Structure formats: structure tokens, C-alpha cells
Amino acid sequence: MNNIINSDDVKKQLEEISNFFNKDSINEIARATNFVQRESKLDGSMFLSVFTLGMNMYGTPTLQQLIGLLNIIIPGFEISR
């Protein structure tokens, strides 16, 4: 299995995934359920896309793997609790 991640492939796959879902509807649901509570570069639609890609790539992605995917799209992105 190849463990090298090609950032162009990741960006392309994320774009395809995000185009599959209705971004506005996903973001409305994320706000309505308090999944997203404030403005951020990571909105509900982006989370769904990254998590979906992470599931496809890793099966059961770790938080670090998801953050790694996010950092390809949003360089320097950090998660805080």
C-alpha cells in the first residue's frame, strides 16, 4: 500500500466530494445542530468532505489523519478543544 499522499489528488477528490453534497444545506444542518457554532475555515460542508475522504482513504481515520488532510487544503490549520 502506498502511504504517500499526493496533495493534488486530495484536492481533486475533496472537490468532487464537496460538489456531490449541497454545501448550503450541509452548513445549515451543521449550524442548526450546533455542530458549527462560530465562523471558521472549517465549516460543516468542509468537515463532511474531509471526513468522507478520510473514511475512503483510511477506513477509520484518526484525528491526526483528518488534520493532515485539512492541512493540505488549509495550510497551518489547527484544531483546538
C-alpha positions as CSV (number, residue, x, y, z in Angstrom):
1,M,0.0,0.0,0.0
2,N,1.3,3.5,-0.9
3,N,1.4,5.8,2.1
4,I,2.4,8.9,0.1
5,I,-0.4,11.4,-0.2
6,N,-0.5,13.5,-3.4
7,S,-1.9,16.9,-2.4
8,D,-3.3,17.5,-6.0
9,D,-5.2,14.2,-5.8
10,V,-6.5,15.0,-2.4
11,K,-7.7,18.5,-3.5
12,K,-9.4,17.0,-6.6
13,Q,-11.1,14.2,-4.6
14,L,-12.3,16.8,-2.0
15,E,-13.7,19.0,-4.7
16,E,-15.6,16.0,-6.2
17,I,-17.0,15.1,-2.8
18,S,-18.0,18.6,-1.9
19,N,-19.7,19.0,-5.3
20,F,-21.8,15.9,-4.5
21,F,-23.3,17.4,-1.4
22,N,-25.4,20.6,-1.2
23,K,-23.0,22.9,0.7
24,D,-25.7,25.3,1.8
25,S,-27.9,22.5,3.2
26,I,-25.0,20.8,5.0
27,N,-23.9,24.1,6.6
28,E,-27.5,24.9,7.7
29,I,-27.8,21.5,9.3
30,A,-24.3,21.9,11.0
31,R,-25.5,25.2,12.5
32,A,-29.0,24.0,13.4
33,T,-27.5,21.1,15.3
34,N,-24.7,23.2,16.9
35,F,-22.0,21.2,15.2
36,V,-20.7,24.5,14.0
37,Q,-21.1,27.3,16.5
38,R,-18.8,30.1,15.1
39,E,-17.2,31.2,11.9
40,S,-14.2,29.2,10.9
41,K,-12.4,28.0,7.8
42,L,-13.7,24.5,8.7
43,D,-17.5,24.6,8.1
44,G,-19.9,21.7,8.1
45,S,-19.5,21.1,4.4
46,M,-15.7,21.0,4.6
47,F,-15.8,18.7,7.6
48,L,-18.2,16.3,5.8
49,S,-16.0,16.3,2.7
50,V,-12.7,15.7,4.7
51,F,-14.3,13.0,6.9
52,T,-15.8,11.3,3.8
53,L,-12.4,11.3,2.1
54,G,-10.7,10.2,5.3
55,M,-13.0,7.2,5.6
56,N,-12.4,6.3,1.9
57,M,-8.6,6.6,2.3
58,Y,-8.0,5.2,5.8
59,G,-11.2,3.2,6.7
60,T,-11.3,4.6,10.3
61,P,-9.3,7.8,10.2
62,T,-7.5,9.1,13.3
63,L,-7.8,12.8,14.2
64,Q,-4.2,13.3,13.1
65,Q,-5.0,11.8,9.7
66,L,-8.0,14.1,9.3
67,I,-5.9,17.1,10.4
68,G,-3.3,16.0,7.8
69,L,-5.9,16.1,5.1
70,L,-7.2,19.5,6.3
71,N,-3.6,20.9,6.2
72,I,-3.4,20.0,2.5
73,I,-6.3,22.3,1.9
74,I,-5.9,24.9,4.7
75,P,-2.1,25.0,5.4
76,G,-1.4,25.6,9.0
77,F,-4.9,24.7,10.1
78,E,-5.1,23.7,13.8
79,I,-7.8,22.0,15.8
80,S,-8.4,23.2,19.4
81,R,-10.7,21.7,22.0
